[in-house]
Amino acid sequence: MRATALLSVVLSGVLAISLTQASAAEPAQSGSAAPYLQEQVLFKASEEQGYRCFRIPAVVRSADGTLLAFAEGRVDNCGDTGDIDVVLKRSTDGGLTWSPVQLVNEGKGDTHGNPVPIVDRTTGRIFLFTTYNAGRADDGPCGVPCSRTPHVQHSDDDGLTWSDPVDISSQVKLPEWDFWYATGPVHGIQLTRGAHAGRLVFGVSGETSDGGATKSVANAAALVYSDDHGATWQVGAVDTIEFPAGGTFGQKPQEITVTELVDGSVYAGARDQGGTDIGNRGFAISKDGGESFSTPFQAIPDLVTPVVQGAVLRLDRIGHPERILFSAPSDTDRRRWMMIRSSYDNGRTWDSAEQGARITSDWSGYSDMVQISEPTARSTEIGLMYEGGAVDARDEIRFARFNEEYLGWRDPVGPTTPDVSTTNKDAYVLGGPALTEGRFDRGLALDGVDDYLRVPYDPAHLPGDGDLTYTAWIRYGASKSDQSLLWLGGMGTTAPQLWLRAEPRNQRLVARMTTADGSAGVVSTQAYDDQQWHHVVLQRSAGQLLLWVDGERVASGPDVAGSVSRRVPFQLQIGQRQDNSQRWQGALDEVRLYTRALSPAELDRVRLTNADVPEGQVLRLPLDRMHTTQGGRP
């Protein structure tokens, strides 16, 4: 009944040209270079018959210029293992208006999902890959191991009708991937450069069980390709990471997204699923069109995003082929703040969260991108399809249209203040702190509203499971709000982290650390919020967590074993918590970080004479000057 009803709606919608109107006004014509962002809700359960939830977006532009937006239509609930269809909406005007929902692949009680659409621009054929598993009515997890099979279908009329799905496990799934398997989910690509131009490529991932039992012992990230316009497919590049059953692993790349680099290489980006390496994203490069990886997947430590799928897209425009976009939430541990970040060096480095273009401050999750405009357009137009909601990231699927001018171009992070340690990682000064009288020479005054400092990533900063020392001069007292002095690592109750916070309302300083083995903290009996300079020291030393103020130990307790700098994206911020809250209102001077425990005598030298103690020093910010940074289109 669901299929019949939906088919009727589609046919009547096509005949009557009954289309959903965009909620925002149409932007200025391409070429005006006026920045714009336009959004509309594309899939929402309360507006569509037969579905309780929509998730997992994927979008492509056909050879005829039609946008095809795919999603999982979840019949019973928002769970991953129920009765799930794959549905579609089409737009023939660049995403301004959309057709009614169209059923492309019906689950019939089972789970049909993980859509990967690919357009062959030579033949015009559109392929749609999906992955199946048995559905459940109770929203419970898929069985362990989870038997999943890949299928493919195609359209030769711009997405109006589709062939029946065909099981292609023998072509795109290796036999050992018996624990888990997934296509995408995200668009695939057709290569346009080099020896393999015309090849179709997309990403998959699979896990291997311990002999069919309840644990996985290996994870594989792989590329699948076709050289005969989709008549046959084969598994090419495979990066397999083995680990003990139930044990830890450095990387577990999954939910693979691909884009073609300027030289014809394939960039494969991945969600990291619980690896110990720092960062929630990883990548690998294939230099032979997807047949092999030139290097294994490696983590991207400073690309801040929670554990979530993301998408990459290289912009195709005349004269500027070097820009790659990445879409994903930009909070460190929660799915919110959808953002577009750019790379100008083939994915080696990415915009920071301060440089990226935030699309929404709501909750947000999975996403995909498509270039709407032609390569010759004066202003490049991009479409972003993403999960979002004011209450939950799964509330709806939205479509955002914006141009490259909205994204900016190599925007500077902000002024910097010098790091005079041998690490030489100058800190970014955000918001607008002002130079003020310091404890030694000058310091920085932060306003408690939007001022903070962020230290760029360097491997030298990582304390790991060893001893450390953080020191700073502080002067504050105008506000009784909680105020963060240092925040390193993640947030929440389980993510590895280390932080120091003033709580003047409770008359205390609080320090806390979290590792994979648990958490530990210490608390002082004073807040030292008397508008006078105080020297604060936080140490991890010989199994103890120590807090010193003005040369006196004011709190101590056992630490917890393990590393405070693993798994989560690296962030070292001074003057705020990682979620842009608890901002410092007061002055700071002489901030230092050591990857060892300084002795009491060394601490006295630092406090009394501002002596340079270089051994183990990985950060020293005198905070006595600021420098502007340059950016913008060359």
C-alpha positions as CSV (number, residue, x, y, z in Angstrom):
1,M,0.0,0.0,0.0
2,R,2.9,2.4,0.8
3,A,4.5,1.9,-2.6
4,T,1.2,2.4,-4.4
5,A,0.3,5.5,-2.5
6,L,3.7,7.1,-3.0
7,L,3.7,6.3,-6.7
8,S,0.3,8.0,-7.1
9,V,1.7,11.1,-5.3
10,V,4.8,11.2,-7.5
11,L,2.8,10.9,-10.7
12,S,0.3,13.5,-9.8
13,G,3.1,15.8,-8.6
14,V,5.0,15.5,-11.8
15,L,1.9,16.1,-14.0
16,A,0.8,19.1,-12.0
17,I,4.3,20.4,-11.4
18,S,3.4,20.7,-7.8
19,L,6.7,21.8,-6.2
20,T,7.8,22.8,-2.8
21,Q,8.9,26.4,-2.7
22,A,12.1,27.6,-1.1
23,S,11.6,29.5,2.1
24,A,14.1,32.3,1.3
25,A,14.1,34.8,-1.5
26,E,16.0,33.8,-4.6
27,P,19.6,35.1,-4.5
28,A,21.2,37.5,-6.8
29,Q,22.1,36.2,-10.2
30,S,25.3,34.2,-10.6
31,G,28.1,36.5,-11.3
32,S,27.1,39.3,-9.0
33,A,29.5,37.8,-6.4
34,A,27.2,38.9,-3.5
35,P,27.4,36.4,-0.7
36,Y,24.2,34.5,0.0
37,L,22.9,31.6,2.0
38,Q,19.4,30.2,1.3
39,E,17.8,27.2,3.1
40,Q,14.7,25.1,3.0
41,V,13.4,21.9,4.6
42,L,13.6,19.1,2.1
43,F,12.4,16.0,4.1
44,K,10.4,16.2,7.3
45,A,8.3,13.4,8.7
46,S,5.3,15.5,9.6
47,E,5.1,16.7,6.0
48,E,5.4,13.3,4.3
49,Q,3.0,10.4,4.4
50,G,4.2,7.0,5.6
51,Y,7.4,8.0,7.4
52,R,8.3,8.7,11.0
53,C,11.8,10.0,10.2
54,F,14.2,10.8,7.4
55,R,18.0,10.4,7.6
56,I,21.2,9.8,5.7
57,P,21.2,12.4,2.8
58,A,23.0,12.0,-0.5
59,V,22.8,14.4,-3.5
60,V,24.1,14.5,-7.1
61,R,23.7,16.6,-10.2
62,S,22.7,14.7,-13.3
63,A,24.3,15.1,-16.7
64,D,21.2,17.2,-17.6
65,G,21.6,19.5,-14.6
66,T,18.9,18.0,-12.4
67,L,19.6,17.7,-8.7
68,L,18.7,14.4,-7.1
69,A,18.4,14.4,-3.3
70,F,18.2,10.9,-1.8
71,A,17.4,10.0,1.8
72,E,16.4,7.0,4.0
73,G,12.7,7.1,4.7
74,R,12.3,5.4,8.1
75,V,8.8,4.0,8.5
76,D,8.5,3.1,12.2
77,N,11.0,5.3,14.0
78,C,14.5,7.0,13.7
79,G,16.4,3.8,14.5
80,D,18.9,2.3,12.1
81,T,17.5,-1.2,11.8
82,G,13.8,-0.9,11.1
83,D,11.7,-0.8,8.0
84,I,13.7,1.7,5.9
85,D,13.1,2.8,2.3
86,V,15.3,4.9,0.0
87,V,13.4,7.9,-1.3
88,L,14.2,10.8,-3.7
89,K,13.2,14.4,-4.6
90,R,14.3,16.0,-7.8
91,S,14.9,19.7,-8.7
92,T,15.2,21.0,-12.2
93,D,15.9,24.6,-11.2
94,G,19.1,24.3,-9.2
95,G,17.5,23.5,-5.9
96,L,15.0,26.3,-5.7
97,T,12.0,24.0,-5.9
98,W,11.6,20.2,-5.5
99,S,9.3,17.4,-6.7
100,P,7.2,15.4,-4.3
101,V,8.8,12.5,-2.5
102,Q,9.5,9.5,-4.8
103,L,10.0,5.9,-3.6
104,V,13.1,4.4,-5.2
105,N,13.9,1.3,-3.1
106,E,11.3,-0.1,-0.7
107,G,12.5,-1.9,2.4
108,K,9.3,-4.0,2.9
109,G,10.1,-4.5,6.5
110,D,13.9,-4.7,6.1
111,T,16.6,-2.0,6.2
112,H,17.5,-0.6,2.8
113,G,19.9,2.3,3.2
114,N,23.3,3.9,2.9
115,P,22.6,5.5,-0.4
116,V,25.5,6.2,-2.8
117,P,24.4,7.9,-6.1
118,I,26.9,8.2,-8.9
119,V,26.4,10.0,-12.3
120,D,28.1,8.8,-15.4
121,R,28.4,12.0,-17.4
122,T,29.4,10.1,-20.6
123,T,26.2,8.0,-20.8
124,G,23.9,10.0,-18.5
125,R,23.1,6.9,-16.4
126,I,22.7,7.5,-12.7
127,F,23.6,4.6,-10.4
128,L,22.3,4.1,-6.9
129,F,24.1,1.8,-4.5
130,T,22.5,0.8,-1.2
131,T,23.1,-1.7,1.6
132,Y,20.5,-4.2,2.9
133,N,20.1,-6.0,6.2
134,A,17.2,-7.7,7.9
135,G,14.9,-5.3,9.6
136,R,13.7,-5.3,13.2
137,A,10.4,-4.1,14.7
138,D,11.9,-3.4,18.2
139,D,14.6,-0.8,17.1
140,G,17.2,-3.1,18.5
141,P,20.7,-3.4,16.9
142,C,21.5,-5.4,13.9
143,G,22.7,-8.9,14.7
144,V,26.3,-9.6,15.5
145,P,27.8,-10.3,13.1
146,C,25.4,-8.3,10.9
147,S,24.8,-9.8,7.5
148,R,24.6,-6.9,5.0
149,T,24.4,-7.0,1.2
150,P,25.1,-4.3,-1.4
151,H,22.7,-3.6,-4.2
152,V,22.7,-1.4,-7.3
153,Q,20.0,0.1,-9.5
154,H,20.1,2.7,-12.2
155,S,18.1,5.4,-14.0
156,D,18.4,6.4,-17.6
157,D,15.7,9.1,-17.6
158,D,17.2,11.7,-15.1
159,G,15.9,9.9,-12.0
160,L,12.2,9.7,-13.0
161,T,12.2,5.9,-13.1
162,W,14.6,3.3,-11.7
163,S,15.5,-0.3,-12.5
164,D,15.0,-3.1,-10.0
165,P,17.9,-3.4,-7.4
166,V,20.4,-6.2,-8.1
167,D,22.6,-7.8,-5.4
168,I,26.3,-7.2,-6.4
169,S,28.0,-8.7,-3.3
170,S,30.3,-10.7,-5.5
171,Q,31.7,-7.6,-7.1
172,V,31.9,-5.0,-4.3
173,K,32.1,-6.9,-1.1
174,L,35.0,-9.1,-0.1
175,P,34.1,-12.5,1.5
176,E,36.0,-11.7,4.8
177,W,33.7,-8.7,5.4
178,D,31.2,-10.7,7.4
179,F,30.9,-8.6,10.6
180,W,29.8,-5.3,9.0
181,Y,29.6,-3.7,5.6
182,A,28.4,-0.3,4.3
183,T,28.3,1.6,1.1
184,G,29.1,5.3,1.6
185,P,26.8,6.9,2.5
186,V,27.5,9.9,0.3
187,H,27.8,10.6,-3.5
188,G,30.4,8.8,-5.6
189,I,32.4,10.4,-8.4
190,Q,33.5,10.0,-12.0
191,L,37.2,10.8,-12.6
192,T,37.9,13.6,-15.1
193,R,41.7,13.8,-15.1
194,G,44.7,11.6,-15.9
195,A,45.0,8.0,-17.1
196,H,41.7,6.9,-15.5
197,A,39.4,9.7,-16.7
198,G,35.9,8.3,-17.0
199,R,36.3,5.8,-14.2
200,L,33.4,5.6,-11.6
201,V,34.6,5.5,-8.0
202,F,32.9,5.2,-4.5
203,G,33.9,4.2,-1.0
204,V,32.8,1.2,1.2
205,S,33.9,-0.2,4.5
206,G,33.8,-3.6,6.0
207,E,34.7,-5.5,9.2
208,T,35.8,-9.1,9.7
209,S,34.5,-11.2,12.6
210,D,36.4,-13.6,14.8
211,G,35.2,-16.7,13.1
212,G,31.6,-15.6,13.0
213,A,31.5,-14.8,16.7
214,T,30.6,-11.5,18.5
215,K,33.7,-9.5,18.0
216,S,35.4,-7.9,15.0
217,V,39.1,-8.4,14.5
218,A,39.8,-6.2,11.4
219,N,38.4,-3.1,9.7
220,A,38.8,-2.3,6.0
221,A,38.3,1.0,4.2
222,A,38.1,0.4,0.5
223,L,37.3,2.0,-2.9
224,V,35.2,0.4,-5.6
225,Y,35.5,1.3,-9.2
226,S,34.2,0.6,-12.7
227,D,35.9,1.1,-16.1
228,D,33.0,0.0,-18.3
229,H,30.4,2.6,-17.4
230,G,29.0,0.5,-14.6
231,A,28.5,-2.8,-16.4
232,T,30.9,-4.4,-13.9
233,W,32.5,-3.3,-10.6
234,Q,35.4,-4.3,-8.5
235,V,37.1,-3.7,-5.2
236,G,40.3,-1.7,-5.7
237,A,42.2,0.0,-2.9
238,V,41.8,-1.6,0.5
239,D,43.4,-0.5,3.8
240,T,42.9,-3.2,6.4
241,I,43.6,-2.6,10.1
242,E,43.8,-5.7,12.3
243,F,43.3,-5.7,16.1
244,P,42.7,-8.1,18.9
245,A,39.0,-9.2,19.4
246,G,37.6,-6.5,21.7
247,G,40.9,-4.7,21.7
248,T,42.0,-1.1,20.8
249,F,43.1,0.2,17.5
250,G,44.6,3.4,16.2
251,Q,42.2,3.9,13.3
252,K,38.9,2.5,12.2
253,P,38.0,4.4,9.0
254,Q,34.3,4.1,8.0
255,E,31.7,6.0,6.0
256,I,34.1,6.8,3.1
257,T,33.7,9.9,1.0
258,V,35.8,10.6,-2.1
259,T,36.8,13.4,-4.3
260,E,39.2,13.8,-7.2
261,L,42.3,15.9,-6.7
262,V,43.8,18.2,-9.3
263,D,46.3,15.6,-10.5
264,G,43.6,12.9,-10.8
265,S,44.4,11.2,-7.5
266,V,41.5,10.2,-5.3
267,Y,41.2,11.7,-1.8
268,A,39.3,9.3,0.5
269,G,38.0,10.9,3.7
270,A,36.6,8.8,6.6
271,R,34.8,8.9,9.9
272,D,37.0,7.3,12.5
273,Q,35.0,5.0,14.7
274,G,36.6,5.0,18.1
275,G,40.3,4.7,17.3
276,T,43.0,5.8,19.8
277,D,44.7,8.2,17.3
278,I,43.9,11.8,17.9
279,G,41.0,13.1,15.7
280,N,37.6,11.9,14.5
281,R,38.5,12.1,10.8
282,G,41.1,10.2,8.7
283,F,42.1,10.2,5.1
284,A,44.1,8.3,2.5
285,I,45.2,9.0,-1.1
286,S,45.0,6.8,-4.1
287,K,47.3,7.8,-7.0
288,D,46.2,5.2,-9.4
289,G,42.5,6.0,-9.7
290,G,41.3,3.9,-6.8
291,E,43.2,0.7,-7.4
292,S,45.4,1.0,-4.3
293,F,46.2,3.5,-1.5
294,S,49.6,5.1,-1.6
295,T,49.6,5.4,2.2
296,P,47.4,3.9,4.9
297,F,44.6,6.0,6.4
298,Q,46.0,8.6,8.9
299,A,44.2,10.7,11.4
300,I,43.6,14.5,11.0
301,P,44.2,15.6,14.6
302,D,43.0,19.2,14.4
303,L,39.9,18.9,12.1
304,V,37.3,19.4,14.9
305,T,34.2,17.4,14.4
306,P,32.3,14.8,16.5
307,V,32.2,11.1,15.5
308,V,29.9,11.5,12.5
309,Q,29.8,11.1,8.7
310,G,31.0,13.9,6.6
311,A,31.4,14.8,2.9
312,V,34.1,16.2,0.7
313,L,33.7,18.0,-2.7
314,R,36.4,19.6,-4.9
315,L,35.0,22.7,-6.6
316,D,35.2,22.5,-10.4
317,R,35.7,26.0,-11.8
318,I,38.0,27.5,-14.3
319,G,41.2,28.9,-12.9
320,H,40.8,27.8,-9.3
321,P,40.7,24.0,-9.1
322,E,42.5,23.7,-5.8
323,R,39.6,24.2,-3.3
324,I,38.1,21.2,-1.5
325,L,35.1,21.6,0.8
326,F,34.3,19.5,3.8
327,S,30.9,19.4,5.4
328,A,30.3,18.2,9.0
329,P,29.3,19.5,12.5
330,S,32.0,21.5,14.1
331,D,31.5,20.8,17.8
332,T,34.1,18.6,19.4
333,D,31.8,15.9,20.8
334,R,28.2,16.7,19.9
335,R,26.4,16.8,16.6
336,R,25.7,20.5,16.1
337,W,27.0,23.5,14.3
338,M,27.0,22.3,10.7
339,M,30.0,24.0,9.0
340,I,31.8,24.1,5.6
341,R,35.6,24.1,5.9
342,S,38.0,24.4,3.1
343,S,41.4,22.9,2.1
344,Y,43.6,24.6,-0.5
345,D,46.4,22.0,-0.5
346,N,44.7,18.8,-1.5
347,G,43.4,18.0,1.9
348,R,46.7,18.2,3.8
349,T,45.4,21.0,6.0
350,W,41.9,22.4,6.6
351,D,40.2,25.6,7.9
352,S,39.8,25.8,11.6
353,A,36.4,26.1,13.2
354,E,37.0,29.9,13.4
355,Q,37.7,30.1,9.6
356,G,34.9,27.8,8.4
357,A,31.4,29.0,7.3
358,R,28.8,27.9,9.8
359,I,25.6,27.0,8.1
360,T,23.5,26.6,11.3
361,S,23.9,26.7,15.0
362,D,21.2,24.0,15.4
363,W,21.8,20.3,16.0
364,S,23.1,18.7,12.8
365,G,24.4,15.3,11.6
366,Y,25.1,13.6,8.3
367,S,25.5,15.7,5.1
368,D,26.4,15.7,1.4
369,M,27.3,18.4,-1.1
370,V,26.9,19.1,-4.8
371,Q,28.2,21.8,-7.1
372,I,25.1,23.4,-8.7
373,S,26.8,25.8,-11.1
374,E,28.8,25.0,-14.2
375,P,32.6,25.2,-14.1
376,T,32.4,28.4,-16.3
377,A,30.1,30.3,-13.9
378,R,31.6,33.5,-12.6
379,S,30.3,32.7,-9.1
380,T,30.4,29.1,-8.0
381,E,27.1,27.8,-6.4
382,I,27.1,24.9,-4.0
383,G,24.3,22.8,-2.5
384,L,24.4,21.2,1.0
385,M,22.0,18.6,2.1
386,Y,22.1,17.9,5.8
387,E,20.3,16.6,8.8
388,G,19.3,19.3,11.2
389,G,16.9,20.4,13.9
390,A,16.3,22.8,16.7
391,V,15.8,19.9,19.1
392,D,17.5,16.9,17.5
393,A,19.7,16.5,14.4
394,R,17.2,14.0,13.1
395,D,14.3,16.4,13.1
396,E,14.5,17.0,9.3
397,I,16.7,17.1,6.3
398,R,17.5,20.5,4.9
399,F,18.9,21.9,1.7
400,A,21.1,24.9,1.8
401,R,22.2,26.9,-1.3
402,F,25.1,29.3,-1.1
403,N,27.9,30.6,-3.3
404,E,31.6,30.6,-2.8
405,E,31.6,34.2,-1.8
406,Y,29.6,33.2,1.3
407,L,32.4,30.8,2.3
408,G,35.1,33.5,2.0
409,W,38.6,32.7,0.8
410,R,41.5,31.8,3.1
411,D,40.0,34.0,5.8
412,P,42.5,34.7,8.6
413,V,41.8,33.2,12.0
414,G,42.7,36.4,13.8
415,P,45.6,38.1,15.4
416,T,48.3,36.0,17.0
417,T,50.4,36.3,20.1
418,P,53.9,34.7,19.9
419,D,54.9,31.4,21.4
420,V,58.5,31.8,22.4
421,S,59.1,28.1,23.1
422,T,60.9,25.9,20.7
423,T,57.6,24.6,19.4
424,N,56.9,28.1,18.0
425,K,53.1,27.7,17.6
426,D,51.8,31.3,18.0
427,A,48.4,31.3,19.6
428,Y,45.4,32.8,17.9
429,V,43.8,35.7,19.8
430,L,40.0,35.5,19.1
431,G,37.3,38.0,19.9
432,G,39.3,41.1,20.6
433,P,41.4,40.8,23.8
434,A,43.4,44.0,24.6
435,L,46.9,44.4,25.9
436,T,47.0,45.5,29.5
437,E,49.4,45.8,32.4
438,G,50.7,42.4,33.1
439,R,52.5,40.7,36.0
440,F,55.6,40.9,34.0
441,D,55.6,43.6,31.3
442,R,52.2,43.4,29.5
443,G,49.4,40.9,29.6
444,L,46.1,40.3,27.9
445,A,42.7,41.4,29.1
446,L,39.7,39.1,28.1
447,D,36.2,40.4,28.3
448,G,34.3,37.3,29.2
449,V,32.0,37.7,26.2
450,D,33.8,36.4,23.1
451,D,37.6,36.6,23.9
452,Y,39.8,33.5,24.1
453,L,43.0,32.0,22.8
454,R,43.5,28.9,20.7
455,V,46.8,27.2,20.3
456,P,47.3,25.5,16.9
457,Y,48.0,21.7,16.9
458,D,51.5,20.4,17.2
459,P,52.5,16.9,18.3
460,A,54.8,18.4,20.9
461,H,51.8,19.6,22.8
462,L,50.4,16.2,23.6
463,P,50.9,15.2,27.2
464,G,49.8,11.7,26.6
465,D,49.9,9.6,29.8
466,G,52.9,11.4,31.2
467,D,53.5,14.2,33.7
468,L,52.8,17.8,32.8
469,T,52.8,21.3,34.1
470,Y,50.6,24.2,33.2
471,T,51.3,27.7,34.7
472,A,49.7,31.1,34.3
473,W,49.3,34.4,36.0
474,I,45.6,35.4,36.5
475,R,43.8,38.5,37.7
476,Y,40.0,38.6,37.8
477,G,37.0,39.2,40.0
478,A,34.4,41.2,38.1
479,S,32.1,38.2,37.5
480,K,30.9,35.3,39.6
481,S,30.4,33.0,36.5
482,D,32.4,29.9,35.9
483,Q,35.4,30.7,33.9
484,S,37.8,28.4,32.1
485,L,41.6,29.0,32.3
486,L,42.7,25.9,30.3
487,W,40.9,23.3,28.3
488,L,42.8,20.5,26.5
489,G,41.1,17.6,24.6
490,G,37.4,16.9,24.5
491,M,34.3,17.4,26.7
492,G,31.7,15.2,28.3
493,T,32.1,12.5,30.9
494,T,34.3,10.0,28.9
495,A,36.4,11.9,26.3
496,P,40.1,12.3,27.2
497,Q,40.6,15.8,28.5
498,L,42.3,18.1,31.0
499,W,40.9,21.4,32.3
500,L,41.2,24.1,34.9
501,R,38.3,26.3,35.8
502,A,37.6,29.1,38.3
503,E,34.3,29.0,40.1
504,P,34.1,32.2,42.1
505,R,30.5,31.7,43.0
506,N,31.6,28.5,44.8
507,Q,34.8,30.0,46.0
508,R,37.1,27.5,44.4
509,L,39.3,26.5,41.5
510,V,38.5,23.1,40.0
511,A,40.9,20.9,37.9
512,R,39.8,17.7,36.2
513,M,41.3,15.1,34.0
514,T,39.7,12.2,32.1
515,T,41.3,9.2,30.4
516,A,40.0,5.9,29.0
517,D,40.4,4.6,32.6
518,G,38.2,7.2,34.3
519,S,38.3,10.7,35.8
520,A,40.0,12.4,38.7
521,G,39.9,16.0,40.0
522,V,41.1,18.4,42.7
523,V,39.4,21.4,44.2
524,S,40.8,24.4,46.1
525,T,39.1,26.2,49.0
526,Q,39.5,29.7,47.5
527,A,38.7,31.3,44.1
528,Y,41.4,34.0,44.3
529,D,39.0,36.4,42.6
530,D,40.2,39.6,44.4
531,Q,41.4,41.5,41.3
532,Q,45.1,40.8,42.3
533,W,47.7,38.8,40.4
534,H,48.0,35.2,41.4
535,H,50.3,32.5,40.0
536,V,48.3,29.3,39.3
537,V,50.0,25.9,38.5
538,L,48.3,22.6,37.5
539,Q,50.5,19.5,37.5
540,R,50.2,15.8,36.9
541,S,53.2,14.4,38.7
542,A,54.1,10.9,39.8
543,G,50.5,9.7,40.0
544,Q,49.1,12.8,41.6
545,L,47.1,15.8,40.4
546,L,48.4,18.9,42.0
547,L,47.1,22.5,42.2
548,W,49.4,25.3,43.3
549,V,48.6,29.0,43.9
550,D,51.3,31.6,44.7
551,G,53.8,28.9,45.5
552,E,51.5,27.0,47.9
553,R,50.0,23.6,47.2
554,V,46.2,24.2,47.6
555,A,44.8,20.9,46.4
556,S,46.1,17.4,45.6
557,G,44.8,13.9,44.9
558,P,45.5,10.8,42.9
559,D,45.3,11.1,39.1
560,V,43.9,8.4,36.9
561,A,46.1,6.3,34.6
562,G,46.0,6.8,30.9
563,S,46.4,9.5,28.3
564,V,44.5,12.8,28.4
565,S,45.3,13.4,24.7
566,R,44.0,10.6,22.5
567,R,41.0,9.8,20.3
568,V,39.2,13.2,20.2
569,P,40.3,16.1,17.9
570,F,43.1,18.2,19.5
571,Q,42.1,21.5,21.0
572,L,44.1,23.6,23.4
573,Q,42.2,26.6,24.4
574,I,42.9,29.3,27.0
575,G,40.0,31.4,28.4
576,Q,37.0,29.3,27.3
577,R,35.6,25.8,27.3
578,Q,35.6,23.9,24.0
579,D,31.9,24.7,23.4
580,N,32.6,28.5,23.4
581,S,31.2,28.9,27.0
582,Q,32.7,29.7,30.4
583,R,34.8,32.5,29.0
584,W,37.4,34.2,31.1
585,Q,36.8,37.8,32.3
586,G,40.0,39.2,33.5
587,A,43.7,39.4,32.7
588,L,46.2,36.7,31.9
589,D,50.0,36.7,31.7
590,E,52.9,34.3,31.0
591,V,51.0,31.1,30.1
592,R,53.2,28.0,29.9
593,L,52.9,24.3,29.2
594,Y,55.4,21.6,30.0
595,T,55.3,17.8,29.2
596,R,57.0,17.1,32.5
597,A,56.5,18.0,36.2
598,L,58.5,21.0,37.2
599,S,60.1,20.7,40.6
600,P,59.1,23.1,43.4
601,A,62.4,25.0,42.9
602,E,61.7,25.4,39.2
603,L,58.2,26.6,39.9
604,D,59.6,29.2,42.3
605,R,62.0,30.5,39.6
606,V,59.1,30.8,37.2
607,R,56.9,32.6,39.7
608,L,59.4,34.9,41.3
609,T,61.7,35.9,38.4
610,N,59.8,34.8,35.3
611,A,62.8,32.6,34.5
612,D,62.9,30.7,31.3
613,V,62.9,26.9,32.1
614,P,63.3,25.4,28.7
615,E,63.4,21.7,29.4
616,G,60.1,20.1,28.5
617,Q,58.6,23.4,27.6
618,V,56.2,23.0,24.6
619,L,54.3,26.3,25.0
620,R,55.2,29.8,26.4
621,L,53.0,32.7,25.7
622,P,54.3,36.0,27.3
623,L,51.1,37.6,26.1
624,D,52.9,40.9,25.7
625,R,52.2,41.6,22.1
626,M,49.9,40.7,19.2
627,H,50.4,40.5,15.4
628,T,47.8,40.7,12.7
629,T,47.4,37.9,10.1
630,Q,46.8,38.2,6.4
631,G,44.1,36.4,4.4
632,G,41.7,36.7,1.5
633,R,41.6,35.9,-2.2
634,P,45.0,36.5,-3.8
